[in-house]
Amino acid sequence: MKKNVLIILLSFFVFSCNSDDDNSKMLNIESTLISKGNLYGGGDEGIVEQNLIITDQNTWNSLITQMNSINNVSDNFSETDIDFSEYKIIAVFDGIKGNGGHNLDLNIMSNSENIIVSVTDLVPEGNANTVITQPYYIVKISSSDLPIIFE
């Protein structure tokens, strides 16, 4: 009898310890690339290294104006008219680099508590052009109430 009770208790314990916790389930977030590349204004655009979450048209328009202050960068955007009732913009700007070839890459995932944006700085290999650049990456994602965390 004691052996059967012990087996039942151990079975209950094993099945109640579910390792598939909702927080550990990471899902890819679908995103639409707006633009990625480099600013070539030598920092004169006045954009510092930063991660932005844009949720309104005025902020988006201000960023576009600032990015276009030296070169008309937004001509290469896939879109500029964003429905902010449906989408958010994630814009990542790296620091100013003294040579070309630098790029950024984003991986956007979510769990039940957060949207996690992993930013990777891709460094050039070998010889690179001597030009001042500032890598950036801009995407739109569906609106969500989950907080966005940058890594």
N, C-alpha and C positions, 0 to 999 in steps of 0.2 A: 504494500500500500504506500509506504513512504517513497519507494522508488517511482511509482506512478505519479505521485504528487510532485516530486522533484522534476520529473520529465515534463509534466504539464507546465510547471512554473518556468522552467528553462525555455520551453517552446514559446510561451507567452512573451518572455523577455526578449528572445531573439526576434520574433516577428514584430514586436512593438518598437524596436530600434531600427527604424527605417533610415537607411543611408541616403535616400533620394530626397533630402531636404530641399524645399522650394528655393531657398537662397542659393543652393549650389547648382541649380539648373541654369546654365547660361544659354541664352538664345541670341542668334544674330538679329540685329535690328536692320531692317531694310532702309537704305539711304539712297538719295539721288545726288550725284556729284554735280555741284554748281560750277566749281572751278578749282583747279590746283595748279601750282606753279610757283613763280617767283616774282616779287616786286623788284624793279630795277632802278628805283629812285635814290639809291644810296641812303635810305632812311629818311629822306625829305618828306615822305608821306606822313610821317609822325605816328606810325603804328608801332607800338612796342610789342615785345614778345608776350603773347597772351592767348587765352582760350575764351571764346565768346559764345554765349547762348543768346540768340536773337529771337525775340518773340513778337516784335511789332514792326510795322512798316517804316516808321520814322527812324528807328535805330538802324534798320537795314539800309535805308536811303543814305543816312549819314556815313555808314561804313563804305558804301559804294563811292560816294563823293570823295571820301578821304583816300581810298585806293586809287581813284582816277586823278588825283591832284597832280601827279607827275606824268604818268602814262595812262592812256585810256584802257585800263585792264578789263573793265566790265564788258567790252565788246566781245570778249571770248567766253563770257559766262553762258552756261546752257540756258539759264533763265534768270530774270531779275524781278518778275512779278510773282510774288509768293502770297498764297492765301494763308495768312497767319492764324486763321481760325482752324486750319487743318494741319499746319506744319510749323516746325521750329527750324532755325538755322544754327548749325554748329560751324564756327569759323575758328581755325587755329592758325596763329602766326608765330613763326619761329623768330629767333633773334637774327640780327643782321650778320651776314657772312661775308668774309673778305674774298671769297672765290666762288665760282659757279659750281653747279653739279649737285647742290644740296636739294633734297626733296623731303616732303613729309608723307606719311601714310597713316591712315586711321583705321582702326578696327572697332566697330561699335557693337556692343553686346548688352544684354540685360538679364537681370534675375528678377525676383519678385519685389525687390526693394529699390533697385537703382538701374540707371543706364550708365554703362561704363565705357568711356572712350579711351582706348589705348592709342597713344600717339608715338609713332616711331620716326626718328630722325634718320633719314637715309643719307649717309656721308659718301661723297664721291671717292672712287678708287683711282689711283694713278694721278696723272697731271690734270689739273682743272683750270678753267679760264680764270684770269685775274679780273674779276668783275664783282662789284658789291651787289649782293642779292639778299632777298628776304623771303624764304619759303613760306607758303600759305596753303591751306586746304579748307574748302568750304563745301558743306553738304547740307541737304535738308532731310529731316526725319519727320515722321508723323508726330503730332502733338501727343504728349503724355504728361501725367501728373508726377511721374517718377523723377526724383532728382537725378541730375547728370553729374557724374564724377569723372574727372580727367586723370589718367595715369601716365 
